[in-house]
Amino acid sequence: MAVADFLMALLNAGSTWTFNFYYDWWFGQFCSINHFFGVAPTCVSVFTMMVVSWDRSAAVVNPLRKRQMSRRCTLAIISGIWVLAALISLPASIPARIDKQFFYSVQNRVLNERRICHNEFEYKFM
């Protein structure tokens, strides 16, 4: 879970903050990677918390039962969490694209061009 949070901070937070502050996408084709790492680490954190909660509830419900979780089983669960998170994140990253939009500044009387990184289906359901 710490790795997921670090990846989100490294690959998503800075570029998203910069875009929200300046409202211009400066990072080129990093757009789809940005969308992927906006969703995947969140899914990893949620799924990890679900597995930890399930394990703790099993320990509370059956406190005397021997629970044997091998290293192989632990690695399989962690791998499954990451694969599931990656599969859920792909639909957010594949249609991500950069569009140019033009804004007219009344004060400066200039037509400004801005690049926007967005998901193609983001605004279809609004």
C-alpha positions as CSV (number, residue, x, y, z in Angstrom):
1,M,0.0,0.0,0.0
2,A,2.9,2.3,0.7
3,V,4.3,1.6,-2.8
4,A,0.9,2.5,-4.3
5,D,0.7,5.8,-2.4
6,F,4.3,6.6,-3.4
7,L,3.5,6.0,-7.1
8,M,0.5,8.2,-6.9
9,A,2.5,11.0,-5.3
10,L,5.3,10.6,-7.8
11,L,3.4,10.0,-11.1
12,N,0.0,11.7,-10.5
13,A,-0.1,14.4,-7.8
14,G,2.5,16.8,-9.3
15,S,1.2,16.8,-12.8
16,T,-2.5,17.0,-11.7
17,W,-1.7,19.9,-9.3
18,T,0.2,21.8,-12.1
19,F,-2.7,21.3,-14.5
20,N,-5.3,22.4,-12.0
21,F,-3.2,25.5,-11.1
22,Y,-2.3,26.6,-14.6
23,Y,-5.1,24.9,-16.6
24,D,-2.7,23.9,-19.3
25,W,-1.2,20.4,-19.8
26,W,2.6,20.6,-20.1
27,F,3.5,17.0,-19.9
28,G,2.7,15.7,-23.4
29,Q,1.9,12.0,-23.8
30,F,2.2,11.5,-20.0
31,C,-1.6,12.0,-20.1
32,S,-2.6,8.3,-20.2
33,I,0.0,7.4,-17.5
34,N,-1.4,10.2,-15.3
35,H,-4.9,8.8,-15.6
36,F,-3.7,5.3,-14.9
37,F,-1.9,6.3,-11.8
38,G,-4.8,8.4,-10.6
39,V,-7.0,5.2,-10.4
40,A,-4.6,2.3,-9.8
41,P,-3.1,3.3,-6.4
42,T,-6.5,4.1,-5.1
43,C,-7.8,0.7,-6.1
44,V,-4.7,-1.0,-4.5
45,S,-5.3,0.9,-1.2
46,V,-8.9,-0.1,-1.1
47,F,-8.4,-3.7,-2.0
48,T,-5.5,-4.0,0.5
49,M,-7.7,-2.6,3.2
50,M,-10.4,-5.1,2.2
51,V,-8.0,-8.1,2.5
52,V,-6.6,-6.8,5.8
53,S,-10.2,-6.4,7.2
54,W,-11.2,-9.8,6.0
55,D,-8.1,-11.4,7.7
56,R,-8.8,-9.5,10.9
57,S,-12.4,-10.4,11.0
58,A,-11.5,-14.1,10.5
59,A,-9.1,-13.8,13.5
60,V,-11.9,-12.2,15.6
61,V,-14.6,-14.7,14.6
62,N,-12.4,-17.8,15.1
63,P,-9.7,-16.8,17.5
64,L,-8.5,-20.3,18.3
65,R,-8.4,-21.5,14.7
66,K,-4.9,-21.9,13.3
67,R,-4.6,-19.7,10.2
68,Q,-1.6,-20.7,8.1
69,M,-0.8,-18.1,5.5
70,S,2.4,-19.0,3.6
71,R,4.7,-16.5,1.9
72,R,3.4,-17.9,-1.5
73,C,-0.2,-17.2,-0.5
74,T,0.7,-13.7,0.6
75,L,2.5,-12.9,-2.6
76,A,-0.4,-14.3,-4.6
77,I,-2.8,-12.1,-2.8
78,I,-0.6,-9.0,-3.3
79,S,-0.1,-9.8,-7.0
80,G,-3.8,-10.4,-7.4
81,I,-4.6,-7.0,-5.9
82,W,-2.2,-5.2,-8.3
83,V,-3.4,-7.1,-11.3
84,L,-7.0,-6.3,-10.5
85,A,-6.2,-2.7,-9.8
86,A,-4.4,-2.5,-13.2
87,L,-7.3,-4.0,-15.0
88,I,-9.7,-1.6,-13.4
89,S,-7.4,1.3,-14.3
90,L,-7.0,0.5,-18.0
91,P,-10.4,1.9,-19.1
92,A,-9.5,5.2,-17.5
93,S,-6.1,5.4,-19.2
94,I,-6.6,4.0,-22.7
95,P,-9.1,6.7,-24.0
96,A,-7.1,9.6,-22.3
97,R,-6.1,12.2,-24.8
98,I,-4.9,15.8,-25.1
99,D,-7.2,18.3,-26.7
100,K,-6.6,21.9,-27.6
101,Q,-9.1,24.5,-26.5
102,F,-9.1,28.1,-27.3
103,F,-10.0,30.8,-24.8
104,Y,-10.6,34.5,-25.6
105,S,-9.2,36.9,-23.1
106,V,-11.4,40.0,-23.0
107,Q,-8.8,42.0,-21.0
108,N,-5.9,41.3,-23.3
109,R,-7.9,40.8,-26.5
110,V,-5.9,37.7,-27.2
111,L,-7.0,34.2,-28.2
112,N,-5.2,31.7,-25.9
113,E,-4.6,28.1,-26.7
114,R,-4.5,25.6,-23.9
115,R,-4.0,21.8,-23.9
116,I,-6.2,19.7,-21.7
117,C,-5.6,16.1,-20.7
118,H,-8.9,14.4,-20.2
119,N,-10.6,11.1,-20.6
120,E,-12.7,10.9,-23.8
121,F,-15.7,9.6,-21.9
122,E,-15.4,12.0,-18.9
123,Y,-18.2,14.3,-19.8
124,K,-20.5,12.0,-21.7
125,F,-22.7,11.3,-18.7
126,M,-23.1,14.8,-17.3
